[in-house]
Structure formats: structure tokens, C-alpha cells
Amino acid sequence: MTAAAWKECPHSIDVTLYKDITKPPKSVEEFRRMFEDAFNKGGGRPKENLSPAELEMRNRDVQLNVERAVKEQEDGRKIKQRVRISGHRQRIDQVLGWPKMVLLQGTPYEEVRPEVVLGLNTTYEMTHVNLGDERKGDYTSFAYYHYHNNKSALITNKRNSMWAKSDIIELLAPPGISIIFQRHLGLNKGTTSQPIFVPDPNKIQKVTSTGILSGNQRLSISPDPNNPDSRDRIEIKDPNSPGGIVLICERKDYSRVYYSEIRNPLTGKLLVTKECSNFDAQGFPHNATVIKFDMDGNLKEKEVYTIEKVELNPDIPDEVFEFRPPEGYDVADLRPGSGYDEKVKRESEALAQLQKLHEVSDIPELRKLLKHESWKVRLIALKTIGGLAKDRAVLRDIAASMQNDENSDVHKEADRILRRIESNK
């Protein structure tokens, strides 16, 4: 047990994996409320202050997210990831698997999403990289989005959804178990905030002879009933509490954990279980199932991992973790002093101006906003003109001039306007 507790974790890892995620089902209305709340908390303008074009865009995006979530719920969420970790730095390249979907069916925005089958040659759609050291309060991170209609790069030093920490390293050992044994069997040579435990022979001898870890916590080891010749069952439990921790380990190597469970100390209900199999020569499991429950024992999430390949302690080049946006990507630097706040302010002012121009049907001034730096402003201006313009020739010229806009949503809207003009001849 001492050897397992102090087994050195890899300083770097490069792993490609597939993950299937299942969660308790939600109703359509629950999904709708969830996405509405997300838009409300996104820091944008209040719903009641939006122009008709902006409100239409918002409602469309909410509906799009709802339909995707419902379909994902039916089929389960399927993900392929390549995870590279070196020290505190971490990079996750990811792509989602989807069945063929028809979204917003019967509307002008109907969209057919082709099937995405995850496999060896599936192209990654997004990248998240953590550069900062979380232990020091540094949350510098960046992301690339490689979608055909949204190629963008963002960098920030605030903790947000871009801080995408992988838990893949936890497949090598149950979360927190090693540190629990180190605390009970070791002596702290570090500090309270950054402990460094070394094996303490006196503590090890005491636990060996009494089975007492600390207080009422008892440690017991017995043959696993299902594999008595090769595996042991390790239990950490307070006899007066229904909760506890159970590990099923390889007898010759306790760091190889086939099954673990953690139960609520007050109720005895399961909090998390993990089952691993198909270990390679490095001791890394190639199949794992992690099930998480809430405090009442209800299912929160089930994750099924299949490891395609893994390399422990590889030399990962520094450029893997460097912010180098590919050519042609829309770059947003969200760090203070980058000028991004001023850009957001200009966009917000333009959107407020746009609403006033819509109220007075000022098409000449709206046309000026079609050259704005913000694609969102250009899109809403184009949609607003499309709803106001009475002269079809003028509207055709305006839409045609926007067909080559660098943003796909803008030139798609231009195409929709032109199709509408042709169909109304």
C-alpha cells in the first residue's frame, strides 16, 4: 500500500480517447429554460431591449441549442479527445460525434447537419489549452474553434468555460485516494498549503498493527470475493458511519485499481463508482466507466471511456501549448489592456444605434452599419434592412454586396434574402 500511495504520477501524458456521456433526461422545457438562463447570464443586453432582428436571432439560437440537446440526449453525448498534459499545462483537442440532424425544420433557417462518425481520422473541431498554474491563481487559457463557419481564437486570464481541465489522469488512481493514504501513512515535509509527504515508518507500523488510520477510521484488507486468488478488497470505514471507501486492487500492485466506490458518510448512498479494465504494461486502463451521483444517490452522470492510445512521460514540445492562432482566424484577446473591452463597447453602441434606426426605418444609415467591424452588427443590420426595405432592386443590391462577407452567418442571411426576392417574383 505504501508503494501504491507514493507511486510517482507521470509528469506528462499524451492520450487519445473516446468518451460516451449519459445524464438524467431533461424535458424540452427544462432545456429551454437552461439556454434562456445562459443567454441572460451572458452579459448581453436585456431581452426587452433587443431589436426585432436581435430577438429573432436570440430565439433562433435558443431553439437551435434546444434541438441539439434533445437529440444528444436521445443518442448520448459522444466525444473524441486528444489530451496532452505537461506539468500544469494542459491541451485538449476535441470533436463531438453526431447523428444526421435537421435543425429548425420548416423555418427559413432550416439546417441539415451531416452525421459525424468518430474514428481514427476524424478532424478535431475545438482546442482548449490551459497555460496558467491554477495553484498560483493563474488561469491564463486560450481556445481555438475550427468550425467551417466559425474559425476563431480566444485568450483570457480569467477562469471561465475555456478552463477545460481533463480528469484523465484520475484513471490511474481514484481521486484523492493517494493523498488520503499519504496523509495517514506519511510525514509532511512541506507546508500546510503545499504538503510533501514522505513515508513515516512509525505511522505505517501503527496502522499495520491496529488497522486504525485516525480517529474512528478503520482500514481493512481482505481477498476480493470475486477474484480471491489475485485481488484484494481494501475498505476505509468508520464503524459508526454508513459511508466509506472501497477499492478492489491487484494484490501484487495496489496502484492497479479495478473498482472503487465512495459513499456518503452520513447516508451511505453512493457518490461515485469507477470500474477499470484492460490495463496495459504501463498500468493504464484502456476501458473505464465512471458513475457520479448527487448527495441523495441519484444519477448525475455516467462516463464510459475507451482509450485508443496512451503515452506516459513523453516529451511534448512547448509550441503545443503556445498561443499561435492559425492564419485567417478571428482573434479575440480578452485579457485586460488588450483593447477588447473597447471593441465590445463599440459593438454595444452600434447595436443601440441600430435599434433606433430600425424605429425610424432609416435604411441609408443602416447600410453604413453593414461595414462595421462586428459581424453581429453587420448581420443584424442586414436582417433589419431585409425587413424594412420596400424597393426590391435596392434590397437585391444590398444583399448581393454582402454575399462575400467573411462571416458565414452574414452571407447566409444575404443568400436567404436573395432567395426570398426570387420566390416572390
C-alpha positions in Angstrom: 0.0 0.0 0.0 2.8 2.4 0.8 4.3 1.7 -2.7 1.0 2.5 -4.3 0.4 5.6 -2.3 3.8 7.1 -3.2 3.9 5.8 -6.8 5.1 8.7 -8.9 2.5 10.2 -11.2 3.6 10.8 -14.8 4.9 14.3 -15.4 3.4 14.3 -18.9 0.8 12.3 -20.8 -0.5 12.1 -24.4 -3.7 10.1 -24.7 -6.4 9.8 -27.4 -9.7 8.6 -26.1 -13.4 8.2 -26.8 -16.0 9.1 -24.2 -19.7 8.4 -24.1 -21.6 10.6 -21.6 -25.1 9.9 -20.3 -27.1 12.2 -17.9 -30.6 12.0 -16.5 -33.1 13.1 -19.1 -34.4 16.6 -19.2 -37.7 17.8 -20.8 -37.7 20.2 -23.8 -38.9 23.0 -21.4 -36.1 22.3 -19.0 -33.5 22.6 -21.8 -35.2 25.8 -23.0 -35.0 27.4 -19.5 -31.4 26.3 -19.2 -30.4 28.0 -22.5 -32.6 31.1 -21.8 -30.8 31.4 -18.5 -27.4 31.0 -20.2 -28.2 33.9 -22.6 -29.5 36.0 -19.7 -26.2 35.5 -17.8 -24.1 36.0 -20.9 -23.7 39.7 -20.2 -25.6 40.8 -23.3 -28.4 43.4 -23.4 -31.7 42.6 -21.7 -34.2 40.7 -23.8 -36.7 43.6 -23.6 -34.1 46.0 -25.1 -33.4 43.9 -28.2 -34.5 44.9 -31.6 -36.8 42.6 -33.6 -33.8 41.3 -35.6 -31.8 40.7 -32.4 -34.7 39.0 -30.7 -35.2 36.7 -33.7 -31.5 35.8 -33.6 -31.7 35.0 -29.9 -34.8 32.9 -30.2 -33.3 31.1 -33.2 -30.1 30.3 -31.2 -32.1 29.1 -28.2 -34.2 26.8 -30.3 -31.1 25.5 -32.1 -29.4 24.7 -28.8 -32.6 23.0 -27.5 -33.0 20.8 -30.6 -29.3 19.8 -30.5 -29.5 19.0 -26.7 -32.7 16.9 -27.2 -31.0 14.9 -30.0 -27.9 14.5 -28.0 -29.9 13.2 -25.1 -31.6 10.6 -27.3 -28.3 9.3 -28.6 -25.9 10.1 -25.7 -23.0 12.5 -25.9 -20.1 11.1 -27.9 -16.7 12.7 -27.7 -13.2 12.1 -29.1 -10.4 13.8 -27.4 -6.6 14.1 -27.6 -5.3 15.2 -24.2 -1.8 16.4 -23.7 -0.6 17.3 -20.2 2.9 18.5 -19.2 3.2 19.7 -15.6 0.4 22.3 -15.0 -0.1 22.9 -18.8 -2.9 21.1 -20.5 -4.3 20.9 -24.0 -7.5 19.2 -25.1 -8.4 18.8 -28.8 -12.0 17.6 -29.2 -14.7 16.7 -31.6 -18.3 15.7 -30.9 -20.0 12.8 -32.7 -23.5 13.5 -34.1 -26.2 11.6 -35.9 -27.5 13.3 -39.0 -29.8 16.1 -37.9 -32.3 18.5 -39.5 -32.5 21.6 -37.2 -35.0 24.4 -37.3 -37.0 22.4 -39.7 -39.7 24.3 -41.7 -38.2 27.7 -40.9 -36.0 30.0 -43.1 -33.1 28.8 -41.1 -33.5 25.1 -41.6 -30.1 23.5 -41.4 -29.0 19.9 -42.2 -26.1 18.7 -40.0 -24.3 15.7 -41.6 -23.5 12.7 -39.4 -20.2 12.9 -37.6 -18.7 9.5 -37.0 -15.9 9.4 -34.6 -12.8 7.5 -35.7 -9.1 7.5 -36.4 -9.2 10.3 -39.0 -12.0 12.5 -37.5 -10.9 16.1 -37.6 -10.9 17.9 -34.2 -13.3 20.9 -34.0 -12.1 22.7 -31.0 -9.0 23.2 -28.9 -8.7 24.3 -25.2 -5.3 25.0 -23.7 -4.6 25.9 -20.0 -1.3 27.8 -19.7 -1.6 29.2 -16.2 -0.8 27.4 -12.9 -4.1 27.0 -11.1 -2.3 26.5 -7.8 -0.9 30.1 -8.1 -4.2 31.6 -9.2 -3.1 31.9 -12.8 -6.0 31.0 -15.1 -4.4 32.0 -18.4 -6.0 29.9 -21.2 -6.9 30.0 -24.8 -9.2 28.2 -27.3 -9.4 27.6 -31.0 -12.7 26.9 -32.8 -12.1 25.2 -36.1 -15.7 25.1 -37.4 -16.1 25.7 -41.1 -18.4 28.7 -40.3 -16.6 29.9 -37.2 -12.8 29.9 -37.2 -11.8 31.8 -34.1 -9.2 32.1 -31.4 -9.7 33.5 -27.9 -7.3 34.0 -25.0 -8.1 35.1 -21.4 -6.6 35.1 -17.9 -10.0 34.7 -16.2 -11.4 31.4 -15.2 -14.3 30.6 -17.4 -15.6 27.9 -19.7 -12.3 27.9 -21.6 -10.6 26.5 -18.5 -11.2 22.9 -19.6 -9.5 20.6 -17.1 -9.3 16.9 -18.1 -9.7 14.3 -15.4 -8.0 11.6 -17.5 -5.1 11.4 -15.0 -7.5 10.2 -12.4 -8.0 6.9 -14.3 -4.6 5.9 -12.8 -5.9 6.1 -9.3 -9.2 7.1 -7.6 -9.4 10.9 -7.0 -7.8 11.8 -3.7 -7.1 8.2 -2.6 -3.3 8.5 -2.9 -3.3 11.7 -0.8 -5.5 10.1 1.8 -3.0 7.3 2.3 -0.1 9.7 2.2 -1.6 11.8 5.0 -2.3 8.7 7.2 1.0 6.9 6.5 3.3 9.8 5.9 5.1 12.8 7.5 4.6 16.2 6.0 8.0 17.7 4.9 6.3 20.6 3.1 3.8 23.2 4.2 0.1 23.2 5.0 -0.9 24.7 1.7 1.7 22.6 -0.3 2.3 19.4 1.6 5.0 17.0 0.7 4.5 13.7 2.5 7.2 11.0 2.9 6.6 7.6 4.3 6.6 7.5 8.2 7.7 4.1 9.5 6.1 4.7 12.9 2.7 5.5 11.3 2.9 2.6 9.0 3.7 0.2 11.9 0.8 1.6 13.9 -1.7 1.2 11.1 -0.4 -2.3 10.3 -0.8 -3.4 13.9 -4.1 -1.7 14.8 -5.9 -1.1 11.5 -6.7 2.4 12.7 -5.9 5.2 10.3 -7.1 8.1 12.5 -10.0 8.7 14.9 -12.6 6.1 14.1 -11.4 5.5 10.6 -10.5 1.8 10.2 -8.6 0.1 7.4 -9.3 -3.5 6.5 -7.8 -5.7 3.7 -9.3 -9.0 2.6 -9.4 -11.1 -0.5 -11.8 -9.9 -3.2 -14.8 -12.4 -3.1 -14.9 -12.4 -6.9 -11.2 -12.8 -7.5 -9.8 -14.2 -4.2 -6.5 -15.5 -5.7 -5.3 -12.3 -7.3 -7.1 -9.2 -5.9 -7.7 -7.6 -2.6 -10.6 -5.6 -1.2 -9.5 -2.5 0.7 -12.0 -0.7 2.9 -11.7 2.6 4.7 -14.7 3.0 7.1 -15.9 4.4 10.4 -17.8 1.6 12.1 -20.3 4.1 13.3 -21.0 5.6 9.9 -22.7 4.0 6.8 -20.3 5.7 4.4 -16.8 4.7 3.4 -14.4 3.9 0.6 -13.9 0.6 -1.1 -11.1 -0.4 -3.5 -10.6 -3.6 -5.4 -6.9 -3.8 -6.3 -4.3 -6.1 -7.9 -2.7 -7.9 -5.0 0.8 -7.5 -6.4 0.3 -3.9 -7.3 -2.2 -1.8 -5.3 -1.9 1.1 -7.7 -3.8 -1.0 -10.2 -7.4 -0.3 -9.1 -10.1 -2.3 -10.8 -13.0 -0.9 -8.9 -13.6 1.9 -6.4 -16.6 3.4 -4.7 -17.1 6.3 -2.3 -20.2 6.6 -0.2 -21.8 9.5 1.6 -20.6 9.3 5.2 -24.0 10.4 6.5 -26.4 8.3 4.5 -24.2 5.5 2.9 -25.5 6.3 -0.5 -23.1 6.1 -3.4 -21.3 9.3 -4.5 -19.0 7.9 -7.2 -18.0 4.5 -8.6 -15.2 3.7 -11.1 -14.6 0.4 -12.9 -11.4 -0.1 -14.9 -10.1 -2.9 -17.1 -7.7 -3.8 -19.9 -4.6 -2.4 -18.2 -1.5 -2.1 -20.4 2.1 -2.6 -19.4 2.3 1.0 -18.1 -0.6 0.3 -15.7 -3.0 2.5 -17.6 -6.6 1.1 -18.1 -7.9 1.2 -21.6 -11.6 0.8 -20.6 -13.2 2.7 -17.7 -16.7 3.6 -16.5 -17.2 6.4 -14.0 -20.6 7.0 -12.5 -21.3 10.0 -10.4 -24.3 10.6 -8.1 -25.7 13.5 -6.1 -25.8 13.6 -2.3 -29.2 11.7 -2.4 -27.8 8.9 -4.5 -29.4 10.0 -7.8 -27.5 9.6 -11.0 -25.7 12.8 -12.1 -23.5 11.5 -14.9 -22.1 8.3 -16.4 -18.9 8.4 -18.4 -17.6 5.5 -20.4 -14.0 5.8 -21.6 -12.3 3.8 -24.4 -8.6 4.6 -24.8 -7.3 4.5 -28.3 -3.6 5.1 -27.4 -1.7 6.5 -24.5 1.9 7.5 -23.9 3.2 8.3 -20.4 6.0 10.8 -19.8 6.5 11.8 -23.4 8.5 14.9 -24.4 5.8 17.4 -25.5 7.1 20.4 -27.4 6.4 23.8 -25.9 4.7 25.0 -29.1 1.9 22.6 -28.4 0.8 25.0 -25.5 1.7 28.3 -27.2 -1.0 30.7 -28.4 -0.4 30.7 -32.2 -3.8 31.4 -33.9 -3.9 29.9 -37.4 -4.0 32.3 -40.3 -7.4 33.6 -41.1 -8.9 33.0 -37.6 -10.9 35.8 -35.9 -8.8 36.6 -32.8 -10.2 37.9 -29.5 -7.8 38.8 -26.7 -9.9 39.1 -23.6 -7.0 40.0 -21.3 -7.1 43.5 -19.6 -5.3 46.1 -21.7 -5.7 44.2 -25.0 -8.3 46.7 -26.3 -11.1 44.1 -26.4 -13.2 46.0 -23.9 -13.3 49.0 -26.3 -14.3 46.7 -29.1 -17.2 45.3 -27.1 -18.2 48.9 -26.2 -18.2 49.9 -29.9 -20.4 46.9 -30.7 -22.8 47.6 -27.9 -23.1 51.3 -29.0 -23.7 50.2 -32.6 -26.5 47.7 -31.6 -28.2 50.5 -29.6 -27.9 52.8 -32.6 -29.3 50.1 -34.8 -32.4 49.7 -32.7 -33.1 53.5 -33.0 -32.5 53.4 -36.8 -35.0 50.5 -37.0 -37.6 52.5 -35.2 -37.4 55.3 -37.8 -36.7 53.0 -40.8 -33.5 54.8 -41.7 -32.2 52.4 -44.4 -29.3 54.7 -45.6 -27.9 54.9 -42.0 -28.5 51.1 -41.5 -26.4 50.5 -44.7 -23.4 52.2 -43.1 -23.5 49.6 -40.3 -23.0 46.8 -42.9 -19.3 47.9 -42.8 -19.0 47.6 -39.0 -16.1 45.6 -37.6 -18.5 43.4 -35.7 -20.1 40.6 -37.7 -23.0 40.6 -35.3 -23.7 44.2 -36.1 -23.5 43.6 -39.8 -25.8 40.6 -39.5 -28.5 42.4 -37.5 -28.3 45.4 -39.8 -28.8 43.2 -42.8 -31.7 41.4 -41.2 -33.2 44.7 -40.2 -32.9 46.1 -43.8 -34.4 42.9 -45.1 -37.5 43.5 -43.0 -37.8 47.2 -43.8 -36.8 47.7 -47.5 -39.7 48.0 -49.9 -37.7 48.5 -53.1 -36.7 45.0 -54.2 -34.0 46.3 -56.5 -32.3 48.2 -53.7 -32.7 45.2 -51.4 -31.2 42.9 -54.0 -28.2 45.1 -54.4 -27.6 45.3 -50.7 -27.9 41.5 -50.2 -25.7 40.8 -53.2 -23.0 43.1 -51.7 -22.9 41.0 -48.5 -22.6 37.6 -50.2 -18.8 37.6 -49.8 -18.8 38.7 -46.2 -16.1 36.9 -44.2 -18.7 35.7 -41.7 -20.8 32.7 -42.8 -23.9 33.8 -40.9 -23.9 37.2 -42.7 -23.5 35.7 -46.2 -26.1 33.0 -45.4 -28.5 35.8 -44.5 -27.7 37.6 -47.7 -28.5 34.3 -49.6 -31.8 33.9 -47.8 -32.8 37.5 -48.7 -32.0 36.9 -52.4 -33.9 33.6 -52.5 -36.9 35.3 -50.9 -36.8 38.1 -53.5 -36.7 35.5 -56.3 -39.5 33.4 -54.9 -41.8 36.5 -54.6 -41.4 37.5 -58.3 
